[in-house]
Amino acid sequence: MSKKIIDALNMDRAFELAAIIQYMGHHYEAEGLESPAVIEIFKKTSIDEMKHAELLAEKIVYLGGTPVQKPTEIVRGGELKKMIKDDLAAENGAIKRYKEHIKLCEKEADPTTRLMLEQILSDEEGHADTWETVLGIKK
């Protein structure tokens, strides 16, 4: 058992719990002409984040830890474009965190947790790409 990895996974879980609530709030609160298409993206992404939170909890328990149940800060409300920008910022933060935690798993010689985090990272990069596309951001 690596306490460092458990702590990292619990941090990730707290952010995923916040993402679930944030995305579902945006799903309920989105208004405007463009909102119908985006509402379903909010809902689908929230469900993806639920799956991430579950994977993290299962791994934390497997490693001998206790999964956190309290989310980090949740950003709510505003017009549709603000919601999307807030969600993109959250995804970019997640991408950065997961990359750091993947390196930690390499350092701690935990390839299975690293693989799980790489799979979650791939999802988060997909979410960020979706929001960049919706916002018309070109890289």
C-alpha positions in Angstrom: 0.0 0.0 0.0 1.3 3.4 -0.9 -0.2 6.2 1.2 1.0 8.7 -1.5 -1.0 6.9 -4.2 -4.1 6.6 -1.9 -3.9 10.4 -1.1 -3.5 11.2 -4.9 -6.5 9.0 -5.8 -8.6 10.6 -3.0 -7.7 14.0 -4.4 -8.8 12.9 -7.9 -12.0 11.5 -6.4 -12.9 14.7 -4.7 -12.4 16.6 -8.0 -14.5 14.0 -9.8 -17.3 14.3 -7.2 -17.3 18.1 -7.8 -17.3 17.5 -11.6 -20.4 15.3 -11.3 -22.3 17.9 -9.4 -21.1 20.8 -11.6 -22.0 19.0 -14.8 -25.4 18.0 -13.6 -26.1 21.5 -12.4 -25.1 22.8 -15.8 -27.4 20.2 -17.3 -30.4 21.5 -15.3 -29.6 25.2 -15.5 -28.5 25.7 -19.1 -30.7 28.0 -21.1 -30.7 29.7 -24.4 -31.0 28.9 -28.1 -27.8 26.8 -28.1 -28.5 24.9 -24.9 -30.4 21.9 -26.3 -27.4 20.4 -28.0 -25.1 21.2 -25.0 -27.4 20.0 -22.3 -26.9 16.3 -23.4 -23.2 16.8 -23.4 -23.3 18.1 -19.8 -25.4 15.0 -18.8 -23.2 12.5 -20.6 -20.0 14.0 -19.2 -21.5 13.9 -15.7 -22.1 10.2 -16.1 -18.5 9.7 -17.3 -17.3 11.5 -14.2 -19.5 9.2 -12.0 -17.7 6.2 -13.6 -14.3 7.8 -12.8 -15.3 8.4 -9.2 -16.4 4.8 -8.9 -13.2 3.4 -10.4 -11.1 5.6 -8.0 -13.1 4.5 -5.0 -12.7 0.9 -5.8 -9.0 1.3 -6.3 -8.6 3.2 -3.0 -10.4 0.5 -1.1 -8.3 -2.2 -2.9 -5.2 -0.3 -1.8 -6.4 -0.2 1.8 -7.7 3.3 2.0 -11.1 5.0 2.5 -12.6 6.9 -0.4 -13.4 10.6 0.3 -17.1 11.6 0.0 -16.7 15.4 0.0 -16.2 17.2 -3.4 -13.9 20.0 -4.0 -15.3 23.5 -5.0 -18.1 23.4 -7.4 -18.6 26.3 -10.0 -22.3 26.9 -10.8 -24.4 29.1 -12.9 -23.9 31.9 -15.4 -24.7 32.0 -19.1 -24.0 28.9 -21.2 -20.7 30.1 -22.6 -19.4 30.7 -19.0 -20.6 27.2 -17.9 -18.7 25.6 -20.8 -15.5 27.7 -20.0 -15.8 26.6 -16.4 -16.1 23.0 -17.4 -13.1 23.3 -19.8 -11.0 24.8 -17.0 -12.0 21.9 -14.7 -11.0 19.3 -17.4 -7.7 21.0 -18.0 -7.0 20.9 -14.3 -7.9 17.2 -14.2 -5.6 16.5 -17.1 -2.7 18.2 -15.3 -3.5 16.3 -12.1 -3.8 12.9 -13.8 -0.5 13.4 -15.6 1.2 14.1 -12.2 -0.4 11.1 -10.6 0.5 8.8 -13.4 4.2 9.9 -12.8 3.7 9.2 -9.1 2.4 5.6 -10.0 5.5 5.1 -12.1 7.7 6.3 -9.2 5.9 4.0 -6.7 6.0 1.0 -9.1 2.2 0.7 -9.4 1.5 -0.1 -13.1 -2.1 -1.1 -12.7 -3.1 2.1 -11.0 -1.1 4.0 -13.6 -3.0 2.2 -16.4 -6.4 3.1 -14.7 -5.3 6.7 -14.5 -4.2 6.7 -18.1 -7.6 5.5 -19.2 -9.3 8.2 -17.1 -6.9 10.8 -18.5 -7.9 9.8 -22.0 -11.5 10.4 -21.2 -10.7 13.8 -19.7 -8.7 14.8 -22.8 -11.8 13.9 -24.8 -14.0 16.0 -22.7 -11.6 19.0 -23.0 -11.6 18.5 -26.8 -15.4 18.5 -26.9 -15.5 21.8 -25.0 -12.8 23.3 -27.1 -14.8 22.3 -30.2 -18.0 23.8 -28.8 -16.2 27.0 -28.0 -14.4 27.1 -31.4 -10.9 27.0 -29.9 -8.3 25.9 -32.4 -5.0 24.5 -31.2 
